[in-house]
Amino acid sequence: MRPLVMSCGDPSGVGPEIALKAWRALQGEVPFVWLGDPAHLPEGAAVELLNGAGPGGGSGMPVLPMRFAAPARPGQPDPANADGVVAAIARGVDLAQAGAASGLVTCPINKAALKAGAGFGFPGHTEYLADLAGVEDVVMMLACAELRVVPVTIHIALAEVPRALSADKLERAIRITHAALRRDFGLDAPRLAVAGLNPHAGEGGLMGTEDAQLIAPVLDRLRLEGMQITGPLPADTMFHKAARARYDAAICMYHDQALIPIKTIDFAGGVNVTLGLPFIRSSPDHGTAYDIAGQGVADPSSLIAALRMAWQMAGRRA
């Protein structure tokens, strides 16, 4: 297996710091190569500059150097570095798709800075990676040891969710999740729980009709194919410990319905995984954390978990 590659993310955030901490924690366990400007790493960082994506065998963190336009000022995103951030992601995708890397792990980005400096026109990593890979149907999964969640709609306003939901979109999300749980997570017969859109899953139409008219027919059809699916379920009773034991992943209708429970259960250890890509991609489940950038106090737990998960997924595929 080839090492993973890690795109640097916003150099003004905690990405460079947690990358170095993760490398120190995972030496001998998960090999990876960092893509970015070595000058953006913490002062005194031991690095091994590479010409290719292969493991170097040196004593420092392996780095494929990419020169950025400006220095990194912790907590102060610089649009001048936007092109470099975007290029690091694209290079990571190229390496993963070419088989030179076992997967891609991405550090957090600032979408406003990327838009200002590079005209970045995507709501987030997920949509940009899908565009680079030339695929349309991708799913964002957030995972930790106790819970996996998949939002059917992602980075849109809450008011737009009912209009964005469709039977086809829901079915694609379920099928992609089901296939990934089998291929990448080693579950032969995944159990899925599907949340309703409305409070109490609509309560028989008293609180909305989408649950009965849109969601339920999709689930009925997939059950006939042999999928183990429960729902639509009231979201407020899906995430306590006993309920979580009855399923392998929860399909949710919108961003916060999925992310609030997992971040409450394991804020530091959650991992973002993009399903439906032709390569493995994971990332820490947090942002750039400008308020603590450059102070040496950033917690690398989520990035370490993302690296471990990507490596495990790559092993199952291999």
N, C-alpha and C positions, 0 to 999 in steps of 0.2 A: 504494500500500500504506500502511495505517495503521501507526503505530509499535507496538512491542510494549509490554506493560505488565509491570511487575515488582512482585510483592508483597514486602513488606519482610522477612518472616520474623521470627525472634525478635530484638527490638531489642537484647538483651543479648549477642548473639553477634556474629560478624564480618559479618553481612549488611549493615548500613549502611555499613561501611567498604569492603567489596568492591564494593558498588553504585556508590559514588562513584568508586572507582578504575576500574571498568569503563566508566563514562560518560566519564571523561577519556580512556581508551584508544580508545574506539570512536566519538568524535565524528566525524560525517560519514560513518560506515560503517554503524552499526546504531542507528536511533533507538528510544528507549524512554522510558517515563514510569514513575517510581517511585511506588508507593502506600505511604504510611506517614506517620508523624508527623515533620515536619521537625526537631523538637527532638531526635530520636534520631540524626540524622546527625552525623558528626564536626564538632567545633567549627570554625567558619569556612568550612563548606562553602557554595559558591555554588549557590543553587537558584533556580528559576523556578517560582513557584506558579501552578498552572493551575486553571481552572474546568471544563475538559473534557479528553478524552484526546488531543486533537490536539497536534501539535508546536508549541512556543511560539516558537522562533526566537530565544530569549534566550541569554545567555552562561552561564547556570547549568544544573544538572541539572534537567530538568522533573519536577515533583512534583505529584501529586494529593494534597493534604493530608488526613490522617485523624488526628483527635486521639485519643491514647491516655490511659489513666487514670493512668499513672505514668511517671516519667522512666526512662531506660535506664541501668542500672548494668552496665558491662561485666563479663561473667563471672558475673553473678548474675541468673538468670532470675526474673522477677517474675510470678506468676500473675495479678496485677492487669492485666497487659497482654494476657492471653490472648484476651479478647474482640476486642481490636483486631487481633491477629495473624490470627485466624480471619476477621474481617470484611474484611481486606485481600485474603485469598485469594478470598473470595466475590465481592468487587467486581471483582477481576481476571477471574474467570470470567464475570461478567455482561458486562464490556466486550468480552471475546473472543467470547462467544456472540452479542452484538449487532452484531458487525462493527466496533465502534469501535476495536478493536485487532487486530493481525495474529496475536497469540498471547500466551501468558502464560509468563513466566519467574518461578519461585518461589525465594526465598532460604530458607536452612535454618530449620527450626522445632525446638522442643523439645516432644515429645509429652507428656512428664510434666507440664510447666508448663501446657500447653493443657488437659490433663485436669483438673488441680487448679483452674485458674482459670475454665475455660469448659465443663467437662464433656465435653471433646472425646472422642468415642467411636470414633475411627478409628485403625488401626495406623499410618497415615502419610498423606502428601500424596496418594499414588496413589488410595487408597480414598476419601478425602474428595472429590477431584476427580470421581471416577466418580459419587459420590452427587449432587454438585451438578449434574452433567451429565445425570443420569437414565439412565446406562448401567451395565451389569453387566460386560461383557466388555472389560476393559482390560488392557494388558500394559506392564510396566516394562522399558524397554530402557536399557542403559548403553552409551555409545558414545564412542569416541575415534578418532583417525586410523587406528589399526592394528587395531581390534577392535570388534565390536558383540556384545553378549550379552543374552539375554532369559531370566530365570528364570521357570519356569512357576508355581512357588509362591514367595511373597514373604516377608512378615513373619510367619512362624510358626516354632515350635520345630522343630529338626531331627527330633525324635522323631515329630512329626506329619506329616512330609512323605509317607511311604508311604501313609498313609490319605487325605491330601488329593489325591494324584495320581489322575487318572481319564483315561480315553481322551478324553472330551469336553473336559476342561480342557486337555489337551495339544493336541488338534486346534484348539481355539479360539485358543490362543496362537500356533500355527504359522500359521494363516490370517491373524490380525491382523498378525503380523510380516511375512508375505509381502506382504500388501496395502500396508502402510506403506512397505516398501522400494521398491515400485513407485511409489507416489504421492508420497512425501515425500523419497525419497533417489535417485530417478531411475534405478533399476535395473529394466530391462525383464524380466529373467529371473533373479530372486534365487536364489542358492545357499545352502541352509541345511544346517548340520551340527547333529545332535541328540545330546546327551550321554546316556549311560545313567545310571540311578540308582545302580547298585551299582559297586563296584570292578571293573575290567575288563569293564564292561557286563554283569555277571552271570556271565561266563565259562561259558556254556553251562548255567546253572542252579546252578553250584557256589557262587555268591556271591549268590544271590537270583534270583527268577523274574520280577520286574517288567519287566525289560528285554525278555525274549522274549515274555511274555504280554500286557503292557500297551502298551509303547512301540512295539515292532516292527510290530504290526498296523496301528497308526495311520499309521506312515510308509509302509507298503506301500500302503495305501489312497490316500494323497495322491500317491504317485508315479504311480499309475494315472491321476490327473488331470493329470499333466504337470509337477508340481512337482519341482524339482531338490533332492533331500534325501538326505543320507547319515546313517547311524546305525542303531541306537544305537551310539555310539562310546565307548570308554573315555575318561573325562574327563581322565585324567592325560597323554594324548598329543594332546589337541586344540588346545593353545594355544601351542605353539612356533611359530617364524616360518614354517617351511615348511607346517605344517598350516593356519595362519591364511590362507595364500594360496589355499586351496582352497575357501573359503566366504565369504559376505558377512555372515552372522550366525550365532551359535551359540545354540541353544536348550538351556537348562540346566534341571535338575530342581528346584533349590533355590537359595536366596539366595547362600550363600557359594560354591557351585560356579561361579556366574556372576561374582560381584563380586571374588573374590580375584584371578583372572587379570587383569581389566581394571585394577584398582587397582595391581597390580604393574607392569603395562606402562606406565600413564600415570596416576599418582595425581593429578597436578595438573590434567590436561586432560580428565578424564572428564566426561561429561554424562549426566544422567538424563532420558530422554524417555518420556512416557506415550503409548503407542499405543492407539488405539481410542476416543479422545475425539472429540467433534465440533469441537474446536479444538486448536491446537498448544500443547503445554506442555513446557517443558524446565526443568532446574534444575542447579545445580552438584552434582557427585557427592561432596559432603562434608557434614559437619554444622556445628553452630554454633561449634565451636572456641573454647569459653569460655576455655581456657587462654591464648589470645593475644588475645582480644577487647579492643579499646580501646588496643592498643599500637602500632597503625599498621604492623604487619608482616604482616598477612594477605595471602595470595597470591590475586589475583583471577582467575587463569588459567582455572579451571573455570567460573566465572560468565561470563567473556568467551567461552569456547567454547560455553556454553549459549546465550548471546545470538546468536552467529554461526549456530549450528545452527538455532535457531528462525527466524531471519530467512531463512536459505536454504530451510528447509521452507516458509515462507510464500510465498517467491518461486515455488517449484515449484507450489504449490497455485494461486497467482494466474495 
